[in-house]
């Protein structure tokens, strides 16, 4: 809110009529429409502010107590229109060419347009503006007050608030000296209150109010305004700190949520890998058991086959030994009776020869059988060595699987010890 609006609101009177020459800000427009028990006449030369005032007037239901006119104010003008320099920022437009203002506000740009002229003299008569009743004049026209304010206008109002510049920032020359001269010629006491944004100042003149009392009053309002500004700055700083802390808290929450999601994902991945490792170990253990059982059965079968072959070999050997012993006994008997039974021996030579041939055939058969038994025994030994080798490899596989299972159990124990909350969450 501008300093001028604060001054106007601080006046200790309720005006019957308010004439505003240039609203300048939306805050001024809102205040004008809040004066429901006062006639308000707004002469607005700036196109942007006139459009905002019209929209606000329509939004309020077009109250009859507010009259809006679009044009440049002048007391008594012969021409119907004049040139007007429109600023790209509302509040800096003027009928005077922008000179020094562009050095103060370099970002300002102006466009020259034609604007209608609004005469003030008929408005004074139309709305019965005179010093006989409380009437307020507010002027913010950036130097144009020199062509629209004179003694007749100033004397018609009980309260006058004019914003002007201490230096000629537009095309005017010595604006402050001219206003002071006009107030002096009208016999009006006045106060000059500097705006918070130089070079603007506010001229305040009232009737039936002592100048020293008014100066004290506005000094107190200035102190109150400074206190209010300080409190508002503190409030803004606190709100900024709260907003910053809230943003940091929100960012920390988002980071925590992201970390929790990543942790859950990692835990799930580790759980799946551990479960898969357990399944693999169980499958390997089962396969190892089945393979070991199969090899054990095959080894037992080989042992039984070897024992059976050995038994058959022993039986064949015993039979051959019996036959050899019998043949030896027969030979000895024949030899002992050689002298006495030569004749019988000669008769039995053929029989003995036949027996020898039989023995030779038996020996050849025995040799062949022994050779076959030796060959079978060698084959059994090779088969047994192969089975023993398979058994050794199986044992090595079992030992390797046991080592992996032991390593996996140790890893699971360390994981459970390091992240107990994750294991509990997975079990839950």
GIJOLIN-V655369 format. One record per residue. N is the residue number from 1. RES is the residue in three letters. BURIAL is b if it has 24 or more other C-alpha atoms within 12 Angstrom, else e. D_FIRST is the distance of its C-alpha to the first C-alpha in whole Angstrom. Layout:
((N:RES:BURIAL:D_FIRST) (N:RES:BURIAL:D_FIRST))
//
This chain:
((1:UNK:e:0) (2:UNK:b:4) (3:UNK:b:7) (4:UNK:b:8) (5:UNK:b:7) (6:UNK:e:7) (7:UNK:b:11) (8:UNK:b:11) (9:UNK:b:11) (10:UNK:e:13) (11:UNK:b:16) (12:UNK:e:19) (13:UNK:e:20) (14:UNK:e:20) (15:UNK:b:21) (16:UNK:b:23) (17:UNK:b:22) (18:UNK:b:19) (19:UNK:b:19) (20:UNK:b:16) (21:UNK:b:18) (22:UNK:b:15) (23:UNK:b:12) (24:UNK:b:11) (25:UNK:b:8) (26:UNK:b:9) (27:UNK:e:6) (28:UNK:b:8) (29:UNK:b:11) (30:UNK:b:11) (31:UNK:b:11) (32:UNK:b:14) (33:UNK:b:16) (34:UNK:e:15) (35:UNK:e:17) (36:UNK:e:20) (37:UNK:e:22) (38:UNK:b:21) (39:UNK:b:22) (40:UNK:b:20) (41:UNK:b:21) (42:UNK:b:19) (43:UNK:b:20) (44:UNK:b:19) (45:UNK:b:21) (46:UNK:b:19) (47:UNK:b:21) (48:UNK:b:19) (49:UNK:b:16) (50:UNK:b:19) (51:UNK:e:20) (52:UNK:b:17) (53:UNK:b:17) (54:UNK:b:21) (55:UNK:e:20) (56:UNK:b:18) (57:UNK:b:20) (58:UNK:e:23) (59:UNK:e:22) (60:UNK:e:21) (61:UNK:e:25) (62:UNK:e:25) (63:UNK:e:24) (64:UNK:e:26) (65:UNK:b:24) (66:UNK:b:21) (67:UNK:b:23) (68:UNK:b:22) (69:UNK:b:23) (70:UNK:b:23) (71:UNK:b:25) (72:UNK:b:24) (73:UNK:b:24) (74:UNK:b:27) (75:UNK:b:29) (76:UNK:e:32) (77:UNK:e:33) (78:UNK:e:36) (79:UNK:e:35) (80:UNK:e:34) (81:UNK:e:32) (82:UNK:b:31) (83:UNK:e:30) (84:UNK:b:26) (85:UNK:b:25) (86:UNK:b:22) (87:UNK:b:20) (88:UNK:e:20) (89:UNK:e:16) (90:UNK:b:15) (91:UNK:b:13) (92:UNK:b:16) (93:UNK:b:19) (94:UNK:b:21) (95:UNK:b:25) (96:UNK:b:26) (97:UNK:b:27) (98:UNK:b:25) (99:UNK:b:26) (100:UNK:e:25) (101:UNK:b:21) (102:UNK:e:23) (103:UNK:e:24) (104:UNK:e:21) (105:UNK:e:20) (106:UNK:e:23) (107:UNK:e:22) (108:UNK:e:21) (109:UNK:e:24) (110:UNK:b:24) (111:UNK:e:27) (112:UNK:e:28) (113:UNK:e:29) (114:UNK:e:30) (115:UNK:b:28) (116:UNK:b:29) (117:UNK:b:29) (118:UNK:b:27) (119:UNK:b:29) (120:UNK:b:27) (121:UNK:b:30) (122:UNK:e:31) (123:UNK:b:28) (124:UNK:b:28) (125:UNK:e:32) (126:UNK:e:31) (127:UNK:b:28) (128:UNK:e:30) (129:UNK:b:27) (130:UNK:b:29) (131:UNK:b:29) (132:UNK:e:31) (133:UNK:e:28) (134:UNK:b:24) (135:UNK:b:22) (136:UNK:b:19) (137:UNK:b:19) (138:UNK:b:15) (139:UNK:b:16) (140:UNK:b:14) (141:UNK:b:18) (142:UNK:b:18) (143:UNK:b:21) (144:UNK:b:23) (145:UNK:b:22) (146:UNK:b:25) (147:UNK:b:27) (148:UNK:b:26) (149:UNK:b:25) (150:UNK:b:28) (151:UNK:e:30) (152:UNK:e:30) (153:UNK:b:27) (154:UNK:b:26) (155:UNK:b:28) (156:UNK:b:27) (157:UNK:b:24) (158:UNK:b:24) (159:UNK:b:20) (160:UNK:b:19) (161:UNK:b:16) (162:UNK:b:16) (163:UNK:b:14) (164:UNK:b:17) (165:UNK:b:18) (166:UNK:b:21) (167:UNK:b:23) (168:UNK:b:24) (169:UNK:b:22) (170:UNK:b:23) (171:UNK:b:27) (172:UNK:b:26) (173:UNK:e:28) (174:UNK:e:27) (175:UNK:b:24) (176:UNK:b:24) (177:UNK:e:27) (178:UNK:b:27) (179:UNK:b:25) (180:UNK:b:26) (181:UNK:e:29) (182:UNK:b:28) (183:UNK:b:27) (184:UNK:e:30) (185:UNK:e:32) (186:UNK:e:31) (187:UNK:e:31) (188:UNK:b:28) (189:UNK:b:26) (190:UNK:b:23) (191:UNK:b:20) (192:UNK:b:19) (193:UNK:b:16) (194:UNK:b:15) (195:UNK:b:12) (196:UNK:e:11) (197:UNK:e:12) (198:UNK:e:16) (199:UNK:b:17) (200:UNK:b:15) (201:UNK:b:15) (202:UNK:b:14) (203:UNK:b:18) (204:UNK:b:18) (205:UNK:b:21) (206:UNK:b:22) (207:UNK:b:26) (208:UNK:e:28) (209:UNK:e:25) (210:UNK:e:27) (211:UNK:e:25) (212:UNK:e:26) (213:UNK:e:24) (214:UNK:b:21) (215:UNK:e:21) (216:UNK:e:22) (217:UNK:e:19) (218:UNK:b:16) (219:UNK:e:18) (220:UNK:e:18) (221:UNK:b:14) (222:UNK:e:13) (223:UNK:e:16) (224:UNK:e:14) (225:UNK:e:11) (226:UNK:e:13) (227:UNK:e:15) (228:UNK:e:12) (229:UNK:e:11) (230:UNK:e:15) (231:UNK:e:15) (232:UNK:e:13) (233:UNK:e:14) (234:UNK:e:18) (235:UNK:e:17) (236:UNK:e:16) (237:UNK:e:19) (238:UNK:e:21) (239:UNK:e:20) (240:UNK:e:21) (241:UNK:e:24) (242:UNK:e:25) (243:UNK:e:25) (244:UNK:e:27) (245:UNK:e:29) (246:UNK:e:29) (247:UNK:e:30) (248:UNK:e:33) (249:UNK:e:34) (250:UNK:e:34) (251:UNK:e:36) (252:UNK:e:38) (253:UNK:e:39) (254:UNK:e:40) (255:UNK:e:42) (256:UNK:e:44) (257:UNK:e:45) (258:UNK:e:46) (259:UNK:e:48) (260:UNK:e:49) (261:UNK:e:50) (262:UNK:e:52) (263:UNK:e:54) (264:UNK:e:55) (265:UNK:e:56) (266:UNK:e:58) (267:UNK:b:60) (268:UNK:e:61) (269:UNK:e:62) (270:UNK:e:64) (271:UNK:b:65) (272:UNK:e:66) (273:UNK:e:68) (274:UNK:b:70) (275:UNK:e:71) (276:UNK:e:72) (277:UNK:b:74) (278:UNK:e:76) (279:UNK:e:77) (280:UNK:e:78) (281:UNK:b:80) (282:UNK:e:81) (283:UNK:e:83) (284:UNK:b:84) (285:UNK:b:86) (286:UNK:e:87) (287:UNK:e:88) (288:UNK:b:90) (289:UNK:e:92) (290:UNK:e:93) (291:UNK:e:94) (292:UNK:b:96) (293:UNK:e:98) (294:UNK:e:99) (295:UNK:b:100) (296:UNK:e:102) (297:UNK:e:103) (298:UNK:e:105) (299:UNK:b:106) (300:UNK:e:108) (301:UNK:e:109) (302:UNK:b:110) (303:UNK:e:112) (304:UNK:e:114) (305:UNK:e:115) (306:UNK:e:116) (307:UNK:e:118) (308:UNK:e:120) (309:UNK:e:121) (310:UNK:e:122) (311:UNK:e:124) (312:UNK:e:126) (313:UNK:e:127) (314:UNK:e:128) (315:UNK:e:130) (316:UNK:e:131) (317:UNK:e:132) (318:UNK:e:134) (319:UNK:e:136) (320:UNK:e:137) (321:UNK:e:138) (322:UNK:e:140) (323:UNK:e:142) (324:UNK:e:142) (325:UNK:e:144) (326:UNK:e:146) (327:UNK:e:147) (328:UNK:e:148) (329:UNK:e:150) (330:UNK:e:152) (331:UNK:e:153) (332:UNK:e:154) (333:UNK:e:156) (334:UNK:b:158) (335:UNK:e:158) (336:UNK:e:160) (337:UNK:e:162) (338:UNK:e:163) (339:UNK:e:166) (340:UNK:e:167) (341:UNK:e:166) (342:UNK:e:166) (343:UNK:e:167) (344:UNK:e:165) (345:UNK:e:162) (346:UNK:e:164) (347:UNK:e:163) (348:UNK:e:160) (349:UNK:e:159) (350:UNK:e:158) (351:UNK:e:156) (352:UNK:e:154) (353:UNK:e:153) (354:UNK:e:152) (355:UNK:e:150) (356:UNK:e:149) (357:UNK:e:147) (358:UNK:e:146) (359:UNK:e:144) (360:UNK:e:143) (361:UNK:e:141) (362:UNK:e:140) (363:UNK:e:139) (364:UNK:e:137) (365:UNK:e:135) (366:UNK:b:134) (367:UNK:e:133) (368:UNK:e:131) (369:UNK:e:130) (370:UNK:e:129) (371:UNK:e:127) (372:UNK:e:125) (373:UNK:b:124) (374:UNK:e:123) (375:UNK:e:121) (376:UNK:e:119) (377:UNK:e:119) (378:UNK:e:117) (379:UNK:e:115) (380:UNK:b:114) (381:UNK:e:113) (382:UNK:e:111) (383:UNK:e:109) (384:UNK:b:109) (385:UNK:e:107) (386:UNK:e:105) (387:UNK:b:104) (388:UNK:e:104) (389:UNK:e:101) (390:UNK:e:99) (391:UNK:b:99) (392:UNK:e:98) (393:UNK:e:95) (394:UNK:b:94) (395:UNK:e:94) (396:UNK:e:92) (397:UNK:e:90) (398:UNK:b:89) (399:UNK:e:89) (400:UNK:e:86) (401:UNK:b:84) (402:UNK:e:85) (403:UNK:e:83) (404:UNK:e:80) (405:UNK:b:80) (406:UNK:e:80) (407:UNK:e:77) (408:UNK:e:75) (409:UNK:e:75) (410:UNK:e:74) (411:UNK:e:71) (412:UNK:e:70) (413:UNK:e:71) (414:UNK:e:68) (415:UNK:e:66) (416:UNK:e:66) (417:UNK:e:66) (418:UNK:e:63) (419:UNK:e:61) (420:UNK:e:62) (421:UNK:e:59) (422:UNK:e:59) (423:UNK:b:63) (424:UNK:e:62) (425:UNK:e:60) (426:UNK:e:62) (427:UNK:e:65) (428:UNK:e:62))
//
